[in-house]
Every structure is written in C-alpha cells, then in structure tokens.
Amino acid sequence: MQTSVFITGAAGFIGSHVALALLRRGESVFGLDNFDPFYDRAIKERNLAALKEFPGFRFLEGDIRDAAALSRWGAGESPGALIHLAAKAGVRPSVADPAGYADVNVMGTVRVLSWARDRSVPRVLFASSSSVYGGNAKVPFSEDDFVDHPVSPYAATKKAGELLCHTWAHLYGMDIVSLRFFTVYGPGQRPEMAIHKFTRRLLEGKEIEIFGDGTTRRDYTYIDDIVSGVLGALSASPGYRVYNLGGSATVSLIDLVALLERATGVRAKRKFLPPQPGDVPVTFADISRARAEIGYDPKTPVEEGVKRFVQWYRGLTAIRQP
C-alpha cells in the first residue's frame, strides 16, 4: 500500500501551501476539500491547479462530516500522516452562525479523528488557533496558559477540537499535535482577511473599515513560516503536544494600514467603526516551545511579508485584466 500525507482543507489557503511544500520535497499528498461557499470556488480551483502539476497529488471533493466521503478518501492506502486543516474560519462570522461552526469544526473533527483511528494513522496534526487564548491579559501567550475563556464561537470550537485531540491521544495512544496558528497571511490569503481586504480596497480607492480605535494588535505570521512549523510538527515527540506558530511580534491595526500604504503607494481613506463582538485586544505568541522541540524559526518580518503580499496581489489582478 502506498503511504501519503492526507490533508483536509487541501484547496484552502494554508492547506494548498502545505501540500505544495510536501510535494516539492517528494512526498505524495491526498487532499480533501468541500469547496465551502464562504468564498469564491475559483480561488480554490486556482490553488488546486498548482498542486495538480505534481504526479504525487490526488484529490477528492468531499465534506469531513460525510462518512461516505471519508470512507472513499484514500481507501486501501496507508496514510503516513494526517493534517487536519478543514474548518469554518473567522471570528466574526461565527457569531452569526454558531451552530454551523460547531457542526463543521467540532463534529467534523470527531469524524476526522475517528477516520484517523480506523486507518491507524501514525501522526495527526490539528489546526487550532490563537483565538483559544481569548482576552488573556498576559502576553506573550504560552501553551501552558489558561484557555478556558474563549470569546467567540469560533474560538470555542477550536478549544473543543484541542480537547477532542487530547481525548483521542489518551484513549487510543495516538500521536497528535495541536497547532495554534497566529493570524496567517501571504499570497493566496482568503479575501475577507484584513491584509487582503485592505490591499484590495486601497488599490480600488475605497475606504478601509477599522473596527475600534485601531490599537488592537495581532501577531501576523507569514505563510512560509507557518508551513515550516507544520512540517516540523510532523516529527514532534510522541503523545499529545501543543505548539504556538506565530511571528512572536505584534503590529497594531493602525500600523498595519501604514505598512500597506507604503507597500502600495496609496493613501488610505480610513473609516472607524465600533469594535466587533468576539474581537480581542492582542494576540502575541511565545514560540519558545516550538523553537526548542520542532525547530520552528520564523524568518519573515511583517514589513517584508506585506511587501510580498502586495506584489502577489498586483500580479494576480494584472492576470485578471483583459
């Protein structure tokens, strides 16, 4: 039987980047994605087109909640690892649809973990989020911090996913890693996320909506650094582990807009709006554990990452123009 790395959410932003890195180093990858209509299917189709250039890539369109789809996914194969990235994403949309987020992110994760147990997968990586830290005042956030006070349904589903992973590791002796991603950005980023949305609106001459007073701070983490952390976690110690994957630096929303102004050469039209439910004042990763145990070493400062994103976006829009 052939051994592959299986990836849920393989056509998405992080999933397609991880799959591409694995394929480039000679691994075979079997992806699964349901093309959730949260954003344009064409974006994911473009991601898949780059992956399909590799003979080691295979793909099934299906939903992690669908037992029939999971039974077809790589039937007869022996997975070397599972990277579970599929989820309903976003803090603010989760406030409007808590049931939908619980269905996909909690029940979907139960089905994926059960699939992994049935297939005797030797290593599982679960995509968690910095949102599990809620409004913690102590920074930077450490994996040992208290995380039982989430402030959005999205955050609650990610904490629930971590608990499920711990339970499966305990009950069945599985090796599982929960990766807490901190505000991932870069080429291919989802269109509703701040850096993508702000760049688009800047270049279109439209207002940028800033929720709150602009002092909220985020640990923006470039996609290449996140990918390096995911690949490193494939060799983590046995048992259940949790790692922060962030840039270990913070940037305020106001300063982020200024960085984008410099990268685009366009002056922003700012529109200040009330804070949004579920938002937190700061995210900031302590990455000392990930650095020591899986060799995680982020190398892309946000100033450089923003420049790369704007270059990518301009190239993308140039291709779209007739």
C-alpha positions as CSV (number, residue, x, y, z in Angstrom):
1,M,0.0,0.0,0.0
2,Q,1.2,3.5,-0.8
3,T,1.9,5.9,2.0
4,S,0.8,9.5,1.7
5,V,0.2,12.6,3.7
6,F,-3.5,13.3,3.9
7,I,-4.7,16.9,4.2
8,T,-8.2,18.1,4.9
9,G,-8.9,21.6,3.5
10,A,-6.2,21.0,1.0
11,A,-7.6,23.5,-1.5
12,G,-7.6,26.3,1.0
13,F,-5.0,29.0,1.8
14,I,-2.9,27.1,4.4
15,G,-3.7,23.7,3.0
16,S,-2.6,24.4,-0.5
17,H,0.7,25.9,0.7
18,V,1.4,22.9,3.0
19,A,0.5,20.5,0.2
20,L,2.8,22.3,-2.3
21,A,5.8,22.2,0.2
22,L,5.3,18.5,0.8
23,L,5.0,17.7,-3.0
24,R,8.2,19.7,-3.7
25,R,10.1,17.6,-1.2
26,G,8.9,14.4,-2.9
27,E,6.0,13.4,-0.7
28,S,2.7,12.2,-2.1
29,V,-0.4,14.1,-0.9
30,F,-4.0,13.1,-0.9
31,G,-6.2,16.2,-0.4
32,L,-9.9,16.6,0.6
33,D,-11.9,19.8,0.4
34,N,-15.6,20.6,0.2
35,F,-15.4,24.0,-1.5
36,D,-17.4,25.7,1.1
37,P,-19.1,28.8,-0.4
38,F,-17.6,31.1,2.2
39,Y,-15.6,32.5,-0.7
40,D,-15.3,32.0,-4.4
41,R,-14.7,28.4,-5.5
42,A,-12.5,29.7,-8.3
43,I,-9.9,30.7,-5.7
44,K,-9.6,27.1,-4.5
45,E,-9.6,25.8,-8.1
46,R,-6.6,28.0,-8.8
47,N,-4.8,26.6,-5.7
48,L,-5.6,23.1,-6.9
49,A,-4.3,23.8,-10.4
50,A,-0.8,24.3,-9.0
51,L,-1.0,21.1,-7.0
52,K,-2.2,19.0,-9.9
53,E,1.0,19.7,-11.8
54,F,2.6,17.1,-9.4
55,P,2.1,13.4,-10.2
56,G,2.1,12.7,-6.4
57,F,-1.0,14.7,-5.8
58,R,-4.5,13.3,-5.7
59,F,-7.7,14.9,-4.6
60,L,-11.3,14.1,-3.5
61,E,-14.0,16.7,-3.3
62,G,-15.9,15.8,-0.1
63,D,-17.1,17.0,3.3
64,I,-15.4,15.9,6.6
65,R,-18.9,15.4,8.0
66,D,-19.8,12.9,5.3
67,A,-19.0,9.4,6.4
68,A,-19.4,8.1,2.8
69,A,-16.9,10.6,1.5
70,L,-14.4,9.8,4.3
71,S,-14.7,6.1,3.5
72,R,-13.8,6.8,-0.1
73,W,-10.9,9.1,0.8
74,G,-7.7,7.1,0.2
75,A,-9.5,3.7,0.6
76,G,-6.9,0.9,0.6
77,E,-4.0,3.2,1.4
78,S,-1.8,3.5,4.5
79,P,-1.6,7.2,5.5
80,G,1.7,8.3,6.8
81,A,0.2,11.4,8.5
82,L,-3.0,13.4,8.5
83,I,-3.0,17.2,8.6
84,H,-6.5,18.4,9.6
85,L,-7.0,22.0,8.3
86,A,-10.6,21.9,7.2
87,A,-12.8,24.2,9.2
88,K,-15.2,27.1,9.1
89,A,-12.9,30.1,9.6
90,G,-13.3,33.5,11.1
91,V,-14.3,35.0,14.4
92,R,-17.0,37.5,13.3
93,P,-18.9,35.1,11.0
94,S,-19.0,32.5,13.8
95,V,-21.0,35.0,16.0
96,A,-23.7,34.9,13.3
97,D,-23.6,31.2,12.8
98,P,-22.6,29.3,15.9
99,A,-24.4,26.1,15.0
100,G,-22.8,25.9,11.7
101,Y,-19.3,26.4,13.2
102,A,-20.0,23.8,15.8
103,D,-21.2,21.3,13.2
104,V,-18.1,21.6,11.0
105,N,-15.4,22.4,13.5
106,V,-16.5,20.0,16.3
107,M,-18.5,17.2,14.7
108,G,-16.3,17.3,11.6
109,T,-13.2,16.9,13.8
110,V,-14.8,14.0,15.6
111,R,-15.3,12.2,12.2
112,V,-11.8,13.0,11.1
113,L,-10.2,11.7,14.3
114,S,-12.3,8.6,14.1
115,W,-11.2,8.1,10.5
116,A,-7.5,8.5,11.6
117,R,-8.0,6.0,14.3
118,D,-9.6,3.5,11.9
119,R,-6.8,3.9,9.4
120,S,-4.1,3.7,12.2
121,V,-2.6,7.0,11.1
122,P,0.7,7.3,13.0
123,R,0.7,11.1,13.2
124,V,-2.2,13.7,13.3
125,L,-1.8,17.5,13.1
126,F,-4.8,19.6,14.1
127,A,-5.1,23.3,13.0
128,S,-6.1,25.2,16.2
129,S,-6.0,29.0,16.6
130,S,-4.6,31.8,18.7
131,S,-8.2,32.6,19.4
132,V,-8.3,30.0,22.1
133,Y,-6.4,32.4,24.3
134,G,-9.5,34.7,24.4
135,G,-8.9,38.0,26.1
136,N,-5.9,36.9,28.1
137,A,-4.0,39.9,29.5
138,K,-0.7,38.1,30.0
139,V,1.4,38.3,26.9
140,P,3.1,36.7,25.1
141,F,0.7,33.7,25.1
142,S,2.2,30.5,26.2
143,E,0.9,27.0,25.6
144,D,0.6,26.5,29.3
145,D,-1.7,29.5,29.8
146,F,-5.3,29.1,30.9
147,V,-7.5,28.9,27.7
148,D,-11.0,28.1,29.1
149,H,-12.5,31.6,28.4
150,P,-13.0,31.8,24.6
151,V,-14.8,34.9,23.5
152,S,-16.3,33.8,20.2
153,P,-18.0,30.6,18.9
154,Y,-15.0,30.1,16.5
155,A,-12.6,30.1,19.5
156,A,-14.8,27.8,21.4
157,T,-14.9,25.3,18.5
158,K,-11.1,25.3,18.3
159,K,-10.7,24.8,22.0
160,A,-13.2,21.9,21.7
161,G,-11.1,20.5,18.8
162,E,-8.0,20.5,21.0
163,L,-9.9,18.7,23.8
164,L,-11.0,16.1,21.3
165,C,-7.5,15.6,20.1
166,H,-6.2,15.1,23.6
167,T,-9.0,12.6,24.3
168,W,-8.2,10.5,21.2
169,A,-4.5,10.6,22.1
170,H,-5.3,9.4,25.6
171,L,-7.9,6.8,24.7
172,Y,-6.2,5.3,21.7
173,G,-2.5,6.1,22.1
174,M,-2.4,8.3,19.0
175,D,0.3,10.9,18.4
176,I,-1.5,14.2,17.9
177,V,-0.3,17.8,17.7
178,S,-2.5,20.9,18.0
179,L,-1.0,23.9,16.2
180,R,-2.2,27.3,17.3
181,F,-1.9,29.5,14.3
182,F,-1.5,33.3,14.8
183,T,-3.1,35.4,12.0
184,V,-1.6,33.8,9.0
185,Y,-1.2,35.9,5.8
186,G,0.6,35.9,2.5
187,P,0.0,35.1,-1.2
188,G,-3.3,33.2,-1.6
189,Q,-4.7,34.6,1.6
190,R,-8.5,34.4,2.0
191,P,-10.2,37.6,0.5
192,E,-12.0,38.5,3.7
193,M,-8.9,38.7,5.9
194,A,-7.5,42.1,6.8
195,I,-4.4,42.3,4.7
196,H,-6.1,41.0,1.6
197,K,-9.2,43.1,2.1
198,F,-7.3,46.3,2.9
199,T,-4.9,45.9,-0.1
200,R,-7.9,45.4,-2.4
201,R,-9.7,48.4,-1.1
202,L,-6.6,50.6,-1.1
203,L,-5.9,49.8,-4.8
204,E,-9.6,50.4,-5.7
205,G,-9.6,53.8,-4.0
206,K,-12.2,52.7,-1.4
207,E,-12.5,53.3,2.3
208,I,-10.8,50.9,4.8
209,E,-13.1,50.0,7.7
210,I,-11.3,49.9,11.0
211,F,-13.2,48.4,13.9
212,G,-12.4,50.1,17.2
213,D,-9.7,52.7,17.6
214,G,-7.0,50.9,15.6
215,T,-4.9,50.0,18.7
216,T,-5.7,46.2,18.6
217,R,-2.6,44.3,17.9
218,R,-2.0,41.0,16.1
219,D,0.9,38.6,15.7
220,Y,0.8,38.4,11.9
221,T,2.6,35.3,10.7
222,Y,3.8,34.8,7.1
223,I,2.6,31.7,5.3
224,D,6.1,30.3,4.6
225,D,6.9,30.4,8.3
226,I,3.6,28.6,9.2
227,V,4.4,25.9,6.6
228,S,7.8,25.4,8.1
229,G,6.2,24.9,11.5
230,V,3.6,22.4,10.2
231,L,6.4,20.4,8.5
232,G,8.4,20.5,11.7
233,A,5.4,19.2,13.7
234,L,5.3,16.1,11.6
235,S,8.4,15.0,13.6
236,A,7.2,16.0,17.0
237,S,7.6,13.8,20.1
238,P,5.1,11.0,20.7
239,G,1.9,11.6,22.6
240,Y,-0.2,14.8,22.6
241,R,1.6,18.1,22.0
242,V,0.5,21.8,21.6
243,Y,2.6,24.4,19.8
244,N,2.1,28.1,19.1
245,L,3.0,29.0,15.5
246,G,3.3,32.8,15.3
247,G,5.8,35.5,14.4
248,S,6.4,36.4,18.0
249,A,5.9,40.1,17.3
250,T,2.8,42.3,17.3
251,V,1.6,45.1,15.0
252,S,-1.3,47.4,15.7
253,L,-4.1,47.8,13.1
254,I,-3.2,51.4,12.5
255,D,0.4,50.5,11.9
256,L,-0.6,47.7,9.5
257,V,-2.6,50.2,7.4
258,A,0.5,52.4,7.3
259,L,2.6,49.4,6.1
260,L,0.1,48.8,3.4
261,E,0.1,52.4,2.4
262,R,3.9,52.3,1.9
263,A,3.8,49.0,0.0
264,T,1.0,50.1,-2.3
265,G,2.0,53.8,-2.6
266,V,-1.7,54.7,-1.9
267,R,-3.0,56.9,0.9
268,A,-5.7,55.1,2.8
269,K,-9.2,56.5,3.4
270,R,-9.9,55.4,7.0
271,K,-13.4,54.8,8.3
272,F,-13.6,54.0,12.0
273,L,-16.4,51.7,13.3
274,P,-17.4,50.3,16.7
275,P,-15.5,47.2,17.9
276,Q,-16.8,43.9,16.7
277,P,-18.1,41.1,19.0
278,G,-15.5,38.4,19.6
279,D,-12.5,40.5,18.8
280,V,-9.6,40.5,21.3
281,P,-7.2,43.4,22.1
282,V,-4.0,41.5,21.3
283,T,-2.5,38.2,20.1
284,F,1.2,37.5,20.7
285,A,2.9,34.1,20.5
286,D,5.5,32.7,22.8
287,I,7.2,30.3,20.4
288,S,10.0,29.1,22.7
289,R,8.5,25.6,22.9
290,A,8.0,25.2,19.2
291,R,11.5,26.6,18.6
292,A,13.0,24.1,21.0
293,E,11.0,21.0,20.1
294,I,10.2,21.2,16.4
295,G,12.8,23.7,15.2
296,Y,10.3,26.4,14.4
297,D,12.1,29.6,13.4
298,P,10.0,32.3,11.7
299,K,12.1,34.5,9.4
300,T,9.7,36.9,7.7
301,P,9.1,40.3,9.4
302,V,5.7,41.7,8.7
303,E,7.2,44.6,6.8
304,E,8.7,42.2,4.3
305,G,5.7,39.9,4.2
306,V,3.3,42.8,3.4
307,K,5.5,43.8,0.5
308,R,5.4,40.2,-0.8
309,F,1.7,40.1,-0.5
310,V,1.1,43.3,-2.3
311,Q,3.4,42.2,-5.2
312,W,1.5,38.9,-5.4
313,Y,-1.9,40.7,-5.4
314,R,-0.8,43.1,-8.1
315,G,0.4,40.2,-10.2
316,L,-2.9,38.4,-9.7
317,T,-5.0,41.5,-10.7
318,A,-2.9,42.0,-13.8
319,I,-3.6,38.5,-14.9
320,R,-7.4,39.0,-14.4
321,Q,-7.4,42.2,-16.6
322,P,-8.5,41.6,-20.2
